[in-house]
Amino acid sequence: MMWLKELYFKNVRGSVAIEMALLTPFFVLLLSGITNFGLILANQNQLYSVLNAGMLYAAGAGATMTPAKVQTVMQGASSMTPLTITTSSFCQCAGAGATCTSTCSDGSVPRTYITMTAQSSVTLIAPDFIINNPFTTSATGTVRTN
């Protein structure tokens, strides 16, 4: 029985190198996924910060606020590149769409809302076969202005 053990386990040098060669691609893929996920989360966090600046401005600017001014504030809130910002306004009377220049059926002024969207793309450092490179993130919010 001892001869069988010596036959199969006689030379075990190099087994660690073989195991490492088999596991290295898995570790590289795992590390690239963690890195890419962190980059995407950081980009998304910056977009929410830009959106927050626009929403705070729109909520406090009063009657002089326009979607173009909100867009300018949002653009100035970050130095992200590329950064695409779109803003639009709409009005509602009791939950139904209305024109901003008319009055509601109950005689009140329509409520004005602004919808803001910030979009950016992040270039992933580590190669990944699941996520498209560059990865696009976006943040959208709506705020009532009157």
DSSP file (Angstrom, degrees, kcal/mol; ACC not computed):
  #  RESIDUE AA STRUCTURE BP1 BP2  ACC     N-H-->O    O-->H-N    N-H-->O    O-->H-N    TCO  KAPPA ALPHA  PHI   PSI    X-CA   Y-CA   Z-CA
    1    1 A M     >        0   0    0      0, 0.0     4,-1.4     0, 0.0     3,-0.3   0.000 360.0 360.0 360.0 -31.4    0.0    0.0    0.0
    2    2 A M  H  >  +     0   0    0      1,-0.2     4,-2.2     2,-0.2     5,-0.2   0.844 360.0  58.2 -66.1 -33.9    2.9    2.3    0.6
    3    3 A W  H  > S+     0   0    0      1,-0.2     4,-1.7     2,-0.2    -1,-0.2   0.841 102.6  54.3 -66.2 -31.9    4.1    1.9   -2.9
    4    4 A L  H  > S+     0   0    0     -3,-0.3     4,-1.9     2,-0.2     5,-0.2   0.902 108.4  48.6 -67.4 -41.2    0.7    3.2   -4.2
    5    5 A K  H  X S+     0   0    0     -4,-1.4     4,-2.4     1,-0.2    -2,-0.2   0.910 112.5  48.1 -64.1 -42.8    1.1    6.4   -2.1
    6    6 A E  H  < S+     0   0    0     -4,-2.2     4,-0.4     1,-0.2    -1,-0.2   0.828 109.0  55.5 -67.3 -31.2    4.6    6.9   -3.3
    7    7 A L  H  < S+     0   0    0     -4,-1.7     3,-0.3    -5,-0.2    -2,-0.2   0.918 118.7  29.4 -68.8 -43.7    3.5    6.4   -6.9
    8    8 A Y  H  < S+     0   0    0     -4,-1.9    -2,-0.2     1,-0.2     3,-0.2   0.776 130.6  34.3 -89.9 -28.4    0.8    9.1   -6.9
    9    9 A F  S  < S+     0   0    0     -4,-2.4     3,-0.3    -5,-0.2    -1,-0.2   0.013  81.3 113.1-116.8  27.3    2.2   11.6   -4.4
   10   10 A K  S    S+     0   0    0     -4,-0.4     2,-0.5     1,-0.3    -1,-0.1   0.920  84.9  25.9 -67.0 -45.4    5.9   11.2   -5.1
   11   11 A N        +     0   0    0     -4,-0.2    -1,-0.3    -3,-0.2    -5,-0.0  -0.915  59.2 159.5-127.5 104.9    6.4   14.7   -6.5
   12   12 A V    >   +     0   0    0     -2,-0.5     3,-1.6    -3,-0.3     4,-0.3   0.327  36.0 123.2-105.4   5.1    4.0   17.5   -5.3
   13   13 A R  T 3  S+     0   0    0      1,-0.2    -2,-0.0     2,-0.1     0, 0.0  -0.457  73.0  27.4 -66.9 138.6    6.3   20.4   -6.2
   14   14 A G  T 3> S+     0   0    0     -2,-0.1     4,-1.8     3,-0.0    -1,-0.2   0.320  84.5 111.2  93.4  -8.1    4.5   22.8   -8.6
   15   15 A S  H <> S+     0   0    0     -3,-1.6     4,-2.3     1,-0.2     5,-0.2   0.860  77.5  53.0 -68.4 -32.4    1.0   22.0   -7.5
   16   16 A V  H  > S+     0   0    0     -4,-0.3     4,-2.5     2,-0.2    -1,-0.2   0.889 107.3  52.1 -67.5 -38.3    0.6   25.4   -5.9
   17   17 A A  H  > S+     0   0    0      2,-0.2     4,-2.2     1,-0.2    -2,-0.2   0.890 110.0  48.6 -64.9 -38.7    1.7   27.0   -9.2
   18   18 A I  H  X S+     0   0    0     -4,-1.8     4,-1.7     2,-0.2    -2,-0.2   0.920 111.7  49.0 -67.2 -43.5   -0.9   25.0  -11.1
   19   19 A E  H  X S+     0   0    0     -4,-2.3     4,-1.9     1,-0.2    -2,-0.2   0.903 112.0  49.2 -62.3 -40.5   -3.6   25.9   -8.6
   20   20 A M  H  X S+     0   0    0     -4,-2.5     4,-2.2     1,-0.2    -1,-0.2   0.895 108.3  53.1 -66.4 -39.2   -2.7   29.6   -8.9
   21   21 A A  H  < S+     0   0    0     -4,-2.2    -1,-0.2     1,-0.2    -2,-0.2   0.838 111.8  46.5 -64.4 -32.4   -2.7   29.4  -12.6
   22   22 A L  H  < S+     0   0    0     -4,-1.7     4,-0.4     1,-0.1    -1,-0.2   0.829 118.6  39.8 -77.9 -32.6   -6.3   28.0  -12.5
   23   23 A L  H  X S+     0   0    0     -4,-1.9     4,-2.1    -5,-0.2     3,-0.2   0.680  94.3  80.9 -92.8 -19.2   -7.6   30.6   -9.9
   24   24 A T  H  X S+     0   0    0     -4,-2.2     4,-2.5     1,-0.2     5,-0.2   0.903  90.4  52.0 -58.4 -46.0   -5.9   33.8  -11.2
   25   25 A P  H  > S+     0   0    0      0, 0.0     4,-2.3     0, 0.0    -1,-0.2   0.895 109.9  50.8 -59.1 -37.1   -8.4   34.5  -14.0
   26   26 A F  H  > S+     0   0    0     -4,-0.4     4,-2.3    -3,-0.2    -2,-0.2   0.925 111.4  47.0 -64.1 -44.1  -11.2   34.2  -11.4
   27   27 A F  H  X S+     0   0    0     -4,-2.1     4,-2.5     2,-0.2    -1,-0.2   0.885 111.8  50.5 -66.3 -38.3   -9.5   36.6   -9.1
   28   28 A V  H  X S+     0   0    0     -4,-2.5     4,-2.4     2,-0.2    -1,-0.2   0.918 111.7  47.8 -64.8 -43.5   -8.8   39.1  -11.9
   29   29 A L  H  X S+     0   0    0     -4,-2.3     4,-2.0    -5,-0.2    -2,-0.2   0.899 112.5  49.3 -63.9 -41.1  -12.5   39.0  -13.0
   30   30 A L  H  X S+     0   0    0     -4,-2.3     4,-2.0     2,-0.2    -2,-0.2   0.921 112.3  47.4 -63.5 -44.9  -13.7   39.4   -9.4
   31   31 A L  H  X S+     0   0    0     -4,-2.5     4,-2.3     1,-0.2    -2,-0.2   0.887 111.0  51.2 -65.8 -39.4  -11.4   42.4   -8.9
   32   32 A S  H  X S+     0   0    0     -4,-2.4     4,-2.6     1,-0.2    94,-0.3   0.883 109.4  51.1 -66.3 -36.9  -12.4   44.0  -12.2
   33   33 A G  H  X S+     0   0    0     -4,-2.0     4,-2.3     2,-0.2    -2,-0.2   0.906 110.7  48.0 -65.4 -41.5  -16.1   43.7  -11.2
   34   34 A I  H  X S+     0   0    0     -4,-2.0     4,-2.0     2,-0.2    -2,-0.2   0.912 113.3  48.3 -64.8 -42.7  -15.5   45.3   -7.9
   35   35 A T  H  X S+     0   0    0     -4,-2.3     4,-2.1     2,-0.2    -2,-0.2   0.934 113.0  46.9 -63.5 -47.3  -13.6   48.2   -9.4
   36   36 A N  H  X S+     0   0    0     -4,-2.6     4,-2.4     1,-0.2    -2,-0.2   0.899 110.4  52.7 -63.2 -40.9  -16.2   48.8  -12.1
   37   37 A F  H  X S+     0   0    0     -4,-2.3     4,-2.3     1,-0.2    -1,-0.2   0.902 109.1  50.3 -61.9 -40.8  -19.1   48.7   -9.6
   38   38 A G  H  X S+     0   0    0     -4,-2.0     4,-2.2     2,-0.2    -1,-0.2   0.891 110.1  49.8 -64.4 -40.2  -17.3   51.3   -7.5
   39   39 A L  H  X S+     0   0    0     -4,-2.1     4,-2.1     2,-0.2    -2,-0.2   0.903 111.3  49.0 -64.7 -41.2  -16.8   53.6  -10.5
   40   40 A I  H  X S+     0   0    0     -4,-2.4     4,-2.4     2,-0.2    -2,-0.2   0.915 111.6  48.7 -65.5 -43.0  -20.4   53.3  -11.5
   41   41 A L  H  X S+     0   0    0     -4,-2.3     4,-2.2     1,-0.2    -1,-0.2   0.892 110.6  50.8 -64.5 -39.2  -21.6   54.1   -7.9
   42   42 A A  H  X S+     0   0    0     -4,-2.2     4,-1.8     2,-0.2    -1,-0.2   0.905 111.4  48.2 -64.9 -40.6  -19.3   57.1   -7.7
   43   43 A N  H  X S+     0   0    0     -4,-2.1     4,-1.9     2,-0.2    -2,-0.2   0.908 111.4  49.8 -64.6 -42.6  -20.7   58.4  -11.0
   44   44 A Q  H  X S+     0   0    0     -4,-2.4     4,-2.1     1,-0.2    -2,-0.2   0.880 108.5  53.5 -64.2 -38.0  -24.3   57.9   -9.9
   45   45 A N  H  X S+     0   0    0     -4,-2.2     4,-1.6     1,-0.2    -1,-0.2   0.889 107.8  50.3 -64.1 -40.0  -23.6   59.7   -6.6
   46   46 A Q  H  X S+     0   0    0     -4,-1.8     4,-2.0     2,-0.2    -1,-0.2   0.881 108.7  52.7 -65.3 -37.8  -22.2   62.7   -8.5
   47   47 A L  H  X S+     0   0    0     -4,-1.9     4,-2.6     1,-0.2    -2,-0.2   0.907 107.1  51.3 -64.8 -41.1  -25.3   62.7  -10.7
   48   48 A Y  H  X S+     0   0    0     -4,-2.1     4,-2.3     1,-0.2    -1,-0.2   0.851 108.1  53.3 -64.3 -32.5  -27.6   62.8   -7.7
   49   49 A S  H  X S+     0   0    0     -4,-1.6     4,-1.9     2,-0.2    -2,-0.2   0.905 109.8  47.2 -66.9 -41.9  -25.5   65.7   -6.3
   50   50 A V  H  X S+     0   0    0     -4,-2.0     4,-1.9     2,-0.2    -2,-0.2   0.925 113.3  48.7 -63.4 -44.8  -26.1   67.6   -9.6
   51   51 A L  H  X S+     0   0    0     -4,-2.6     4,-2.4     1,-0.2    -2,-0.2   0.892 108.7  53.8 -62.8 -40.4  -29.8   66.8   -9.5
   52   52 A N  H  X S+     0   0    0     -4,-2.3     4,-2.4     1,-0.2    -1,-0.2   0.895 106.4  52.2 -61.8 -41.4  -30.0   67.9   -5.9
   53   53 A A  H  X S+     0   0    0     -4,-1.9     4,-2.0     1,-0.2    -1,-0.2   0.913 111.6  46.6 -62.8 -42.2  -28.5   71.3   -6.7
   54   54 A G  H  X S+     0   0    0     -4,-1.9     4,-2.6     2,-0.2    -2,-0.2   0.889 112.4  49.4 -67.3 -39.0  -31.0   71.8   -9.5
   55   55 A M  H  X S+     0   0    0     -4,-2.4     4,-2.3     2,-0.2    -2,-0.2   0.900 110.7  49.7 -68.6 -40.1  -34.0   70.8   -7.3
   56   56 A L  H  X S+     0   0    0     -4,-2.4     4,-1.4     2,-0.2    -1,-0.2   0.911 113.4  46.7 -64.2 -41.4  -32.9   73.1   -4.5
   57   57 A Y  H  X S+     0   0    0     -4,-2.0     4,-1.5    -5,-0.2     3,-0.3   0.940 113.2  48.5 -65.2 -46.1  -32.6   76.0   -6.9
   58   58 A A  H  < S+     0   0    0     -4,-2.6     4,-0.5     1,-0.2    -2,-0.2   0.869 111.0  50.5 -63.5 -37.1  -35.9   75.3   -8.6
   59   59 A A  H  < S+     0   0    0     -4,-2.3    -1,-0.2     1,-0.2    -2,-0.2   0.802 120.8  33.4 -72.0 -28.1  -37.8   75.0   -5.3
   60   60 A G  H  < S+     0   0    0     -4,-1.4    -2,-0.2    -3,-0.3    -1,-0.2   0.492  96.2  82.6-107.7  -3.1  -36.4   78.2   -3.9
   61   61 A A  S >< S-     0   0    0     -4,-1.5     3,-0.7     1,-0.2     2,-0.2   0.767  74.2-162.4 -78.0 -24.7  -36.1   80.5   -7.0
   62   62 A G  G >   -     0   0    0     -4,-0.5     3,-1.3     1,-0.2    -1,-0.2  -0.474  53.7 -18.1  81.5-150.5  -39.7   81.6   -7.1
   63   63 A A  G 3  S+     0   0    0      1,-0.3    -1,-0.2    -2,-0.2    -2,-0.1   0.693 128.4  63.9 -72.2 -20.2  -41.5   83.1  -10.1
   64   64 A T  G <  S+     0   0    0     -3,-0.7    -1,-0.3     2,-0.0     2,-0.2   0.508  77.9 113.8 -82.4  -2.5  -38.3   84.1  -11.9
   65   65 A M    <   +     0   0    0     -3,-1.3    -7,-0.0    -7,-0.1    80,-0.0  -0.485  40.3 176.5 -75.4 135.0  -37.2   80.5  -12.3
   66   66 A T     >  -     0   0    0     -2,-0.2     4,-2.0     1,-0.1     3,-0.3  -0.924  43.4-111.8-128.8 157.9  -37.1   79.0  -15.8
   67   67 A P  H  > S+     0   0    0      0, 0.0     4,-2.2     0, 0.0     5,-0.1   0.844 118.4  57.1 -57.2 -32.7  -35.9   75.6  -17.0
   68   68 A A  H  > S+     0   0    0      2,-0.2     4,-1.9     1,-0.2     5,-0.1   0.893 106.0  48.7 -66.3 -39.1  -32.9   77.2  -18.6
   69   69 A K  H  > S+     0   0    0     -3,-0.3     4,-2.2     2,-0.2    -1,-0.2   0.898 111.0  50.5 -66.3 -39.8  -31.8   78.8  -15.3
   70   70 A V  H  X S+     0   0    0     -4,-2.0     4,-2.6     1,-0.2    -2,-0.2   0.905 109.4  51.4 -63.1 -40.9  -32.1   75.4  -13.6
   71   71 A Q  H  X S+     0   0    0     -4,-2.2     4,-2.3     1,-0.2    -1,-0.2   0.887 109.1  50.6 -64.0 -39.1  -30.1   73.8  -16.3
   72   72 A T  H  X S+     0   0    0     -4,-1.9     4,-2.0     2,-0.2    -1,-0.2   0.903 110.9  48.6 -65.0 -41.8  -27.3   76.4  -15.9
   73   73 A V  H  X S+     0   0    0     -4,-2.2     4,-0.9     2,-0.2    -2,-0.2   0.919 112.2  48.7 -63.7 -43.9  -27.2   75.9  -12.1
   74   74 A M  H >< S+     0   0    0     -4,-2.6     3,-0.6     1,-0.2     4,-0.4   0.896 110.1  51.3 -64.6 -39.5  -27.0   72.1  -12.6
   75   75 A Q  H >< S+     0   0    0     -4,-2.3     3,-0.8     1,-0.2    -1,-0.2   0.882 111.1  48.5 -64.8 -37.6  -24.2   72.4  -15.1
   76   76 A G  H 3< S+     0   0    0     -4,-2.0    -1,-0.2     1,-0.2    -2,-0.2   0.613  96.2  73.5 -77.6 -11.6  -22.3   74.7  -12.8
   77   77 A A  T << S+     0   0    0     -4,-0.9     2,-0.3    -3,-0.6    -1,-0.2   0.616 105.1  26.6 -78.4 -11.1  -22.7   72.3   -9.8
   78   78 A S    <   -     0   0    0     -3,-0.8    -1,-0.1    -4,-0.4     5,-0.0  -0.990  55.8-146.3-150.0 154.9  -20.3   69.7  -11.2
   79   79 A S        +     0   0    0     -2,-0.3    -3,-0.1     2,-0.1    -4,-0.1   0.047  53.7 142.3-106.1  23.6  -17.2   69.5  -13.4
   80   80 A M        -     0   0    0     -5,-0.1     3,-0.2   -34,-0.1    -2,-0.1  -0.356  43.8-130.0 -64.9 141.6  -18.3   66.0  -14.7
   81   81 A T  S    S+     0   0    0      1,-0.3     2,-0.1    40,-0.1    39,-0.1  -0.989  86.7  27.6-137.4 135.9  -17.6   65.2  -18.3
   82   82 A P  S    S+     0   0    0      0, 0.0    39,-0.6     0, 0.0     2,-0.4   0.638  81.9 161.0 -77.7 148.2  -19.6   64.1  -20.3
   83   83 A L  E     -A  120   0A   0     -3,-0.2     2,-0.5    37,-0.2    37,-0.2  -0.974  17.6-170.4-137.2 120.5  -22.7   65.5  -18.6
   84   84 A T  E     -A  119   0A   0     35,-3.2    35,-2.7    -2,-0.4     2,-0.4  -0.953   7.7-174.4-113.5 124.7  -26.0   65.9  -20.4
   85   85 A I  E     -A  118   0A   0     -2,-0.5     2,-0.4    33,-0.2    33,-0.2  -0.970   4.6-178.9-122.4 131.3  -28.8   67.9  -18.6
   86   86 A T  E     -A  117   0A   0     31,-2.5    31,-2.6    -2,-0.4     2,-0.4  -0.990   2.5-177.1-126.9 139.8  -32.3   68.3  -19.8
   87   87 A T  E     +A  116   0A   0     -2,-0.4     2,-0.3    29,-0.2    29,-0.2  -0.981   4.6 171.4-132.8 146.6  -35.1   70.2  -18.1
   88   88 A S  E     -A  115   0A   0     27,-1.9    27,-3.0    -2,-0.4     2,-0.3  -0.989  17.4-144.1-150.2 152.4  -38.7   70.7  -18.9
   89   89 A S  E     +A  114   0A   0     -2,-0.3     2,-0.3    25,-0.2    25,-0.2  -0.871  17.6 173.1-119.1 153.8  -41.7   72.3  -17.2
   90   90 A F  E     -A  113   0A   0     23,-2.2    23,-3.1    -2,-0.3     2,-0.3  -0.971  19.2-134.9-151.0 162.6  -45.3   71.3  -17.1
   91   91 A C  E     -AB 112  98A   0      7,-0.7     7,-1.9    -2,-0.3     2,-0.3  -0.890  14.7-168.2-123.6 152.7  -48.5   72.4  -15.3
   92   92 A Q  E     -AB 111  97A   0     19,-2.1    19,-2.5    -2,-0.3     2,-0.5  -0.994  13.5-156.9-140.3 146.3  -51.3   70.5  -13.6
   93   93 A C  E >  S- B   0  96A   0      3,-2.9     3,-2.0    -2,-0.3    12,-0.0  -0.978  85.4 -24.7-120.2 114.5  -54.7   71.3  -12.2
   94   94 A A  T 3  S-     0   0    0     -2,-0.5    -1,-0.1     1,-0.3     3,-0.1   0.864 127.9 -48.1  51.1  43.1  -55.9   68.8   -9.6
   95   95 A G  T 3  S+     0   0    0      1,-0.3     2,-0.3     0, 0.0    -1,-0.3   0.335 118.7 105.8  85.3  -7.4  -53.7   66.0  -11.0
   96   96 A A  E <  S-B   93   0A   0     -3,-2.0    -3,-2.9     1,-0.1    -1,-0.3  -0.797  79.3 -96.6-105.7 149.5  -54.7   66.5  -14.6
   97   97 A G  E     +B   92   0A   0     -2,-0.3     2,-0.3    -5,-0.2    -5,-0.2  -0.287  49.5 169.4 -61.9 144.8  -52.5   68.2  -17.3
   98   98 A A  E     -B   91   0A   0     -7,-1.9    -7,-0.7    13,-0.1     2,-0.3  -0.968  38.2 -97.6-150.4 161.6  -53.2   71.8  -18.0
   99   99 A T    >   -     0   0    0     -2,-0.3     3,-0.7     1,-0.1    -9,-0.1  -0.633  30.4-130.6 -82.4 146.8  -51.6   74.7  -19.8
  100  100 A C  T 3  S+     0   0    0     -2,-0.3    -1,-0.1     1,-0.2    -8,-0.1   0.684 103.1  53.5 -72.9 -17.5  -49.5   77.0  -17.7
  101  101 A T  T 3  S+     0   0    0      2,-0.1    -1,-0.2     8,-0.1     2,-0.1   0.618  98.5  73.7 -93.7 -12.8  -51.2   80.2  -18.9
  102  102 A S  S <  S-     0   0    0     -3,-0.7     2,-0.3     1,-0.1    -4,-0.0  -0.338  79.6-114.7 -92.6 176.7  -54.8   79.2  -18.2
  103  103 A T        -     0   0    0      6,-0.1     6,-0.2    -2,-0.1    -4,-0.1  -0.799  32.4-105.6-108.1 156.9  -56.7   78.9  -14.9
  104  104 A C    >   -     0   0    0      4,-3.1     3,-1.9    -2,-0.3    -1,-0.1  -0.240  35.0-102.3 -74.8 167.8  -58.0   75.7  -13.4
  105  105 A S  T 3  S+     0   0    0      1,-0.3    -1,-0.1     2,-0.1    -2,-0.0   0.772 124.3  53.2 -64.5 -25.4  -61.7   74.8  -13.4
  106  106 A D  T 3  S-     0   0    0      2,-0.1    -1,-0.3     3,-0.0     3,-0.1   0.395 123.2-105.7 -89.6   4.9  -62.0   75.9   -9.8
  107  107 A G  S <  S+     0   0    0     -3,-1.9    -2,-0.1     1,-0.3     2,-0.1   0.403  79.5 126.6  91.0  -2.3  -60.4   79.3  -10.6
  108  108 A S        -     0   0    0      1,-0.1    -4,-3.1    -5,-0.1    -1,-0.3  -0.366  67.3 -98.2 -85.6 168.1  -57.0   78.5   -9.1
  109  109 A V        -     0   0    0     -6,-0.2    -6,-0.1    -3,-0.1    -1,-0.1  -0.668  45.2-105.6 -83.3 136.9  -53.6   78.9  -10.8
  110  110 A P        -     0   0    0      0, 0.0     2,-0.3     0, 0.0   -17,-0.2  -0.302  34.9-111.4 -61.4 146.4  -52.2   75.7  -12.2
  111  111 A R  E     -A   92   0A   0    -19,-2.5   -19,-2.1    -3,-0.0     2,-0.4  -0.643  30.2-140.5 -80.1 135.5  -49.3   74.2  -10.3
  112  112 A T  E     -A   91   0A   0     -2,-0.3    33,-3.0   -21,-0.2    34,-0.9  -0.825  20.2-176.1-102.7 134.8  -46.0   74.3  -12.1
  113  113 A Y  E     -AC  90 144A   0    -23,-3.1   -23,-2.2    -2,-0.4     2,-0.4  -0.920  13.2-152.1-126.0 151.5  -43.5   71.5  -12.0
  114  114 A I  E     -AC  89 143A   0     29,-2.5    29,-2.2    -2,-0.3     2,-0.5  -0.995   6.0-157.1-124.8 130.3  -40.0   71.0  -13.5
  115  115 A T  E     -AC  88 142A   0    -27,-3.0   -27,-1.9    -2,-0.4     2,-0.4  -0.919  13.2-168.6-104.5 129.1  -38.5   67.7  -14.4
  116  116 A M  E     -AC  87 141A   0     25,-3.2    25,-2.3    -2,-0.5     2,-0.4  -0.939   7.3-173.0-120.5 139.4  -34.8   67.4  -14.5
  117  117 A T  E     -AC  86 140A   0    -31,-2.6   -31,-2.5    -2,-0.4     2,-0.4  -0.995   2.2-170.7-132.8 128.4  -32.6   64.7  -15.9
  118  118 A A  E     -AC  85 139A   0     21,-2.7    21,-2.4    -2,-0.4     2,-0.4  -0.971  10.5-177.9-116.6 132.7  -28.9   64.4  -15.6
  119  119 A Q  E     +AC  84 138A   0    -35,-2.7   -35,-3.2    -2,-0.4     2,-0.3  -0.992   7.8 160.9-135.3 138.4  -27.0   61.8  -17.6
  120  120 A S  E     -AC  83 137A   0     17,-2.5    17,-3.2    -2,-0.4     2,-0.4  -0.957  25.9-135.5-147.6 163.1  -23.4   60.9  -17.8
  121  121 A S  E     - C   0 136A   0    -39,-0.6     2,-0.5    -2,-0.3    15,-0.2  -0.970  11.6-152.1-125.8 144.9  -21.2   58.0  -18.8
  122  122 A V  E     - C   0 135A   0     13,-2.8    13,-2.4    -2,-0.4     2,-0.6  -0.947  14.2-134.0-117.0 132.2  -18.3   56.5  -17.0
  123  123 A T        -     0   0    0     -2,-0.5     2,-0.3    11,-0.2    10,-0.1  -0.760  25.8-132.1 -85.5 122.2  -15.4   54.7  -18.7
  124  124 A L        -     0   0    0     -2,-0.6     4,-0.1     1,-0.1   -88,-0.1  -0.547  10.8-156.7 -78.6 136.4  -14.7   51.5  -16.9
  125  125 A I  S    S+     0   0    0     -2,-0.3    -1,-0.1   -93,-0.1   -93,-0.1   0.933  75.9  58.1 -77.4 -48.7  -11.0   50.8  -16.1
  126  126 A A  S    S-     0   0    0    -94,-0.3     2,-0.2   -95,-0.1    -2,-0.0  -0.623  94.0-108.7 -87.7 140.3  -11.1   47.1  -15.8
  127  127 A P        -     0   0    0      0, 0.0     2,-0.4     0, 0.0   -91,-0.1  -0.445  40.6-179.1 -67.7 137.3  -12.3   45.0  -18.8
  128  128 A D        -     0   0    0      3,-0.2     5,-0.1    -2,-0.2    -4,-0.1  -1.000  26.2-158.6-140.0 139.0  -15.7   43.4  -18.2
  129  129 A F  S    S+     0   0    0     -2,-0.4    -1,-0.1     1,-0.1     3,-0.1   0.479  91.7  47.8 -96.1  -3.3  -17.6   41.1  -20.4
  130  130 A I  S    S+     0   0    0      1,-0.1     2,-0.4     2,-0.0    -1,-0.1   0.805 101.8  60.8-103.7 -40.8  -21.0   41.8  -18.8
  131  131 A I  S    S-     0   0    0      1,-0.0    -3,-0.2     4,-0.0    -1,-0.1  -0.751  84.2-119.0 -97.5 134.7  -21.2   45.6  -18.6
  132  132 A N        -     0   0    0     -2,-0.4    -8,-0.1     2,-0.1    -3,-0.1  -0.436  36.3-108.4 -68.7 143.5  -21.0   47.8  -21.7
  133  133 A N  S    S+     0   0    0      1,-0.2   -10,-0.1    -2,-0.1     2,-0.1  -0.980 105.0  34.8-118.4 121.9  -18.1   50.2  -21.8
  134  134 A P  S    S-     0   0    0      0, 0.0     2,-0.5     0, 0.0   -11,-0.2   0.525  91.1-149.8 -77.3 151.9  -18.7   53.2  -21.4
  135  135 A F  E     -C  122   0A   0    -13,-2.4   -13,-2.8    -2,-0.1     2,-0.4  -0.794   7.0-141.9 -95.2 128.2  -21.6   52.7  -18.9
  136  136 A T  E     -C  121   0A   0     -2,-0.5     2,-0.3   -15,-0.2   -15,-0.3  -0.770  18.7-176.0 -95.9 130.6  -24.3   55.3  -18.9
  137  137 A T  E     -C  120   0A   0    -17,-3.2   -17,-2.5    -2,-0.4     2,-0.3  -0.901   2.6-176.0-120.5 153.3  -25.9   56.4  -15.6
  138  138 A S  E     -C  119   0A   0     -2,-0.3     2,-0.4   -19,-0.2   -19,-0.2  -0.986  13.9-160.4-147.4 156.8  -28.8   58.9  -15.2
  139  139 A A  E     -C  118   0A   0    -21,-2.4   -21,-2.7    -2,-0.3     2,-0.4  -0.998  11.6-170.8-138.7 135.4  -30.8   60.6  -12.4
  140  140 A T  E     +C  117   0A   0     -2,-0.4     2,-0.3   -23,-0.2   -23,-0.2  -0.969   8.6 167.4-130.4 142.6  -34.3   62.1  -12.8
  141  141 A G  E     -C  116   0A   0    -25,-2.3   -25,-3.2    -2,-0.4     2,-0.4  -0.995  19.4-151.6-152.2 153.3  -36.3   64.2  -10.5
  142  142 A T  E     -C  115   0A   0     -2,-0.3     2,-0.4   -27,-0.2   -27,-0.2  -0.988  14.7-175.5-127.8 136.7  -39.4   66.4  -10.5
  143  143 A V  E     -C  114   0A   0    -29,-2.2   -29,-2.5    -2,-0.4     2,-0.4  -0.988  25.0-125.9-134.4 141.5  -40.0   69.4   -8.2
  144  144 A R  E     -C  113   0A   0     -2,-0.4   -31,-0.3   -31,-0.2   -33,-0.0  -0.725  20.4-171.5 -84.5 131.2  -43.1   71.6   -7.7
  145  145 A T              0   0    0    -33,-3.0   -83,-0.2    -2,-0.4   -32,-0.2   0.626 360.0 360.0-104.0 -14.7  -42.1   75.3   -8.1
  146  146 A N              0   0    0    -34,-0.9   -33,-0.1   -83,-0.0    -2,-0.1   0.357 360.0 360.0-143.3 360.0  -45.3   77.1   -7.1
